[in-house]
Amino acid sequence: MALMITDECINCDVCEPECPNQAISMGPEIYVIDPARCTECVGHFDEPQCVQVCPVECIPVNPAHVESREQLWQKYLRLSGRAEQEGAAASAPKAP
């Protein structure tokens, strides 16, 4: 489940630097979250950091991008480059 920023956003600038996936950027009027990059901080933190710092609580789950924790973990692996590392390790020949 990617998160989203609602129009209650006051453009306080605290969420953008907290995102470990660089999923948050300034949109035409308020900050926006790229659902392709948002893992809800899975792989980085126990809780979404943007939600933790938002002073107006305007960052809910985006109902258009519902994902399981496993899907978020797989997205984290892809974004961090660890999916390739794990795939390479799994396909490496075993030592005799």
C-alpha positions in Angstrom: 0.0 0.0 0.0 1.7 3.1 -1.1 0.8 6.2 0.8 -0.6 9.5 -0.5 -0.6 13.1 0.6 -4.0 14.7 0.8 -4.9 18.3 0.1 -4.7 19.1 3.9 -0.9 19.3 3.2 0.5 22.6 4.4 3.8 22.3 2.4 5.9 22.3 5.6 8.7 20.5 3.9 9.4 17.9 6.7 8.3 14.8 4.9 10.4 14.9 1.7 13.8 14.6 3.4 12.6 11.8 5.6 11.7 9.4 2.7 14.4 6.8 2.3 13.2 5.9 -1.2 13.0 9.5 -2.6 9.3 8.9 -3.3 8.1 12.3 -2.1 8.5 15.4 -4.3 6.8 18.8 -4.7 3.7 18.5 -7.0 1.9 21.4 -8.7 0.4 22.6 -5.4 1.4 20.2 -2.6 3.8 17.4 -2.0 3.1 14.1 -3.8 4.2 10.5 -3.3 5.3 8.3 -6.2 3.5 4.9 -5.6 6.2 3.1 -7.6 8.8 4.2 -5.1 6.8 4.2 -1.8 7.4 1.1 0.3 5.9 2.6 3.5 9.5 2.4 4.7 9.4 -1.4 4.7 13.1 -2.4 4.6 14.2 0.8 6.2 12.0 1.5 9.3 9.2 -0.1 11.3 6.8 2.9 10.5 6.5 5.2 7.6 8.7 8.2 8.4 6.7 10.7 6.6 3.6 9.8 8.7 5.7 10.1 11.8 6.8 13.7 11.1 3.7 15.1 9.4 2.3 17.8 11.7 -1.2 17.8 10.1 -1.6 14.0 9.7 -2.4 14.2 5.9 -0.6 11.0 4.8 -3.0 8.0 4.6 -2.8 4.8 2.7 -3.6 5.3 -1.0 -6.6 3.1 -1.7 -5.6 3.0 -5.4 -2.3 1.3 -4.6 -3.0 -1.5 -2.1 0.0 -3.8 -1.6 0.8 -6.5 0.9 3.8 -6.3 3.2 5.4 -8.9 1.0 4.8 -6.8 -2.1 6.3 -3.8 -0.3 9.3 -5.9 0.7 9.8 -7.0 -2.9 9.6 -3.4 -4.1 12.2 -2.4 -1.5 14.5 -5.2 -2.8 14.1 -3.9 -6.4 14.6 -0.3 -5.4 17.7 -1.0 -3.3 19.3 -3.3 -5.9 19.2 -6.2 -3.4 16.8 -8.2 -5.7 19.7 -8.6 -8.2 22.1 -9.5 -5.4 19.7 -12.1 -4.0 19.0 -13.5 -7.4 22.7 -13.7 -8.2 23.4 -15.5 -4.9 20.6 -18.0 -5.6 21.9 -18.8 -9.1 25.6 -19.0 -8.2 27.1 -22.5 -8.4 27.4 -24.3 -5.1 30.9 -25.1 -3.9 31.7 -28.9 -4.0 
